[in-house]
Amino acid sequence: MTISRTLYNRCKKLIESNEQGLKYDEINAEIQALFGLGHKQVIPASKRTKQKIYFKLRAGEAEKLQAVIKAEIGLEVLTEPYCNGDRIANAARHNDEKIGANASQDIILVNNAAGQLKLNQEVSGLFRSIHAAGLELRHSMISSIEHNAIIICENFTPMYYLHQLKNNPVFEHSLVIYRGDSQNGKRADEVNRFIDNYKSELPLYYFGDFDPEGFSIAKSFQVDGIILPDINLFSTLTKVELKKLAGKDKFFPQLAHGQTYLNVSTYPQTWHAHIHLMNKYQLGWQQEHLLGVDTDWLLYKS
């Protein structure tokens, strides 16, 4: 819908009171996006109402909101391009480190099973005596990757256990990146931007849950391969053993409404054996469970 006077006043009130945790830098980004794209979600879900409000700006409305923001905090929008800011620089410029900047905006979490990160023609060793999830880095400062491949890791916890895979040839020389989430740190959209920059230069693999959603996510990234348990060994397990390893509600809740199995026809041929096994037992398996039983992992290319 087109922005109304009521909604305009609502936006103004949000800026003035900063209620619902809407940050000034987020408002700046939203107005910039609205000005260029016409449509954008501008007000996040309220913890009280769970509502999301969508609107587009009419001619002149952007300038009105711009004036409000400038009057409130002295921050120019629309006239100054919005970018992933730096709190240190903004502290000097605006005397407020949180204006127009988010310290975690372009941060990604990366790791390597062998404990060696090779970026920008440099090698950084991780702790050998401490299991770490990796390093949080600003991906905008990465100019080159000296690993053989990029692996997207679906879940956060397995990032702490990559050392178990240091002798696996798929992981040994690969850069593993956490898929990210909707939080301010390690955001999924920033991970996507990073991947888009390098997917034409390096093979891209997916390491996630062995369940319908895991296959769906892997396909959405258009990966060159998926890392799964060795099907020759996994298929020899009994139903009781498979069920013991399975995660709670990892099959039916992830299927589209009315479906009772995952349709293999939309996935690469090399993934079919795993999908058939999953459909047969109507089970799904989490990364954490499979890492806990020392599973043999193999790469199945697309």
N, C-alpha and C positions, 0 to 999 in steps of 0.2 A: 504494500500500500504506500501511497505518497505520504510524506511526513505531514502531520497536522500540527496546529498550534499547540494542542495538548501534548503531543509527543515532543515537540520542540522545547516546551517548558520542562518536560520530564528530563530531557537531555541536559538542559541548563542546570536543573536541580542536581542531577548526578554529578556534574562538574563542580558545582558549588559545595556540595556536602560530601562528595567522594564516597557515597554510600554503596553498598554491595561490593566494596573492594575494587571498584573500577578505577584503574590508575590513569593518571594524566597522560603517560606515554601511550597507553592503550587507546585513549580517546584520540590522540594525535594520529596514531596509525589507522584507526577506523575512519576518521574523517578523510585522511589521504586516500584510503581505499575506496570510500564512497564517492569521492570526487572523480576518481579515475574509472571506477567500474560500474557505478550506478547502484549496485545492490551489495549489501554486506550485512552480516549479523553485527549489530552494534552494542546491544545490551546483553551481557551474559545471564545465564539462568540465576534467578534469585533463590537463595536458600529458603526463602519464605514462600514464594509463589511457584517456583519451578517453571516460570514462563520465559520464553525467548521472544524478543520483539525484532521484527525485520522491517526495514523501511528503505526508501531511496530519497535522495534529496532533490527538491525542485531547484530551479535556477534561483540563486540568491540566498538559499538556506545555508549552504556551506559557508558563505561569507559571514552570515549571522553567528553561526556556531564558532567560526574562527575568531570573531571579535570577542565572544564570551571567554574563550580560552585565553586569548591574549590579555584580556582585562583581569582575569583571575590569577594567572601564573606567569604572564609575560612570555609565553611560548608561542612562536609563530608556527602556524600550520598552513598547509597548502603552498605557501610561498617558499618554505624550506623543505626540501625532500626529506621524508622520514627514512631513517636508516636504523640498523641495529646499533644502538648507542653504546657509549662507554661511560660508566659512572664517574670515573676520575675526570675525564674531559668535561663532562657536564657539570661536575661540582665546581670546577673553575669558571665555567661559562655562566651558569645560572645560580651559583651558590646553593645548589640543591642537587645532590648526586642522583636523585631518583626522577628528575624531570627529563622526559624525552629519552630515557635509556632504561634498558633492562639488562643487568649484568649477565643473565643467563640466556639472552636471546639467541645467540648463535653457537651455543655450546653443545657438543656431542660427547658421548662416553665411548672410548675406544680401548681395546685390549688386544693382547696377543698371547696365545697359549704357551709359547716358549718364553714369554716375558721380555720380548724385544720389540719395541715400537720403532718403525723405520719410516720417518717422515721428514720432508724438506732436506733430504740428503744427510740426515742425522739419525743416530741410533740412541734410543733412550731405554735403559734397562729398568724393569720393575723390580720390586723387592722379591728376593728369592725365599726369604723366611716368613713373609707375610702374604697371605692370599688376598689380592686386591681385585676390585671390579674393573680396574684400569685407570685411565687418566681422563679427566674432563678437559677438553680442548676447544678453543674457538676455531671452528672449521674454516672461517673466512681467512685465517692465517696459514692454512695448509696449502702449500704450493706444489707439492709432489708427494707421491706415495711409493715407497720402495718395496712393498709387499707384493706377493704374486696374485692375490685376490682379495675381495672384500666379502665378509660374511656378515649378514644381518642376523642378530640374535634377538629372538622374539621377546624373551623375558629377562628381567633384571637379575634375579638370583643366579642363573647359570653363568653370568659374567664373572662371578667369584670362583667358579670351579673350572675355568678353562685350562688350568694347569694340569688337570687330569687328562687332557687331550694333547699335551705337548709333543707326544710321539706319534700322533696321528698326522700323516702327510698332508691331509686337507687343511688342518688347523695350524700346523707348525709355522708356515710362512705366510699366513693370511692375517689381514687386519680385521678384527671382529668389532662391529659397532652395535651398540644397543639400539633396538628399534625405536625407543623413545616412547613418550606418553604425552598427555595433555598438560602436564605441569610446566612451570616456567623453566625448570632445568631439564636438559636433554629432551627438548620438545620434538615430537614426531615430525612436525612440519620442517624443522631445521635439519633433521636426519634425512628427510626426503630431498632437500636442497643439496645437501652434501653428496648424496648418492647420484643425483642427476648430473653432477659435475664430473663424476668419475666412472659411471657405468659403461661408458663407451671406451674407456681405457683399460679397465681391469674386469675379469670375470666377477660376476655377482652371484653369491650363493645364499641360501636361506637355511637357518638353523633354528627350528621352533618346535612347538608341540606337534606330536603325531596325532592329529585330530582334524576334523573338517575345517575348523577355522585356520589351523596352521597351513593347510594346503591352499586355502583361499587367499590368505595373506601372501604366501609365496608367489602365487599366480599374479596377484595385483602388482607386485614389484617387477614382474617379467624377468625373473631371475634366470641365470644360466644353469642352475642346478639346485637341488634341495638335499640337505644332509639328514639322513634317516638311519634308524637301526638297520644293521645287516639283515636283509629279508630272509636269507637262507638260514640264519640262526634264530631269528625272532619267530619265524613261522613254525619252528619245531617245539615251541613252548605250548604247554597244555592250556586249555581254556581257564582252568583254575589259576595257573601262573600268570596268564595274561590279565585276568580280572584283578589279580592282586596288585599288578603294576599300574592298572588304569586309574586315571584321575576321576573324581566325582563329576558327574554330569558333563562329560567331555565329548559326547556324541550327539544325542537327540536335540539338546537345547541349541546346538550350533547349526543345525540344518534348517533350511527354509521351511516355512509352515507347510505341513502336509507331506513332507519328504520323509522317507524311512532309510535312505542311503545317500551317499555322495555320488553324483554322476561322474563316472571316470572319463566320459567322452570329451569333457572340456579341459582335461589335464594331459600333460605329456605322457607318452607311452611308457617311459621308464618309471613313472610313478604309479602305474596301474596296480602292480602287485601289492604295494602297501595299501592302496585304497581298497582293493578287494578284500584284504585281510581285515581291515578296519570295519568294512561293511558287514563282513561275515559274522564277526563277533559283536558288532554294534558297540564298540568301545573306543576310547581315545586315551592317549598317554601323554603326560606332561614331561617336559624336558627334565625337570628336577627329579622325578621318579626314575627316569631312565638313566640319568647320570649317577644316581645313587646306587644302581646295581651294576655299574661298570659295563655299560652297553658298548658293543662294537658299532661305530658309526662309519657310514660310507657315503660318498657323494653320488647322487643319481642325477645326471645331467638332463637338461630339458630337451 
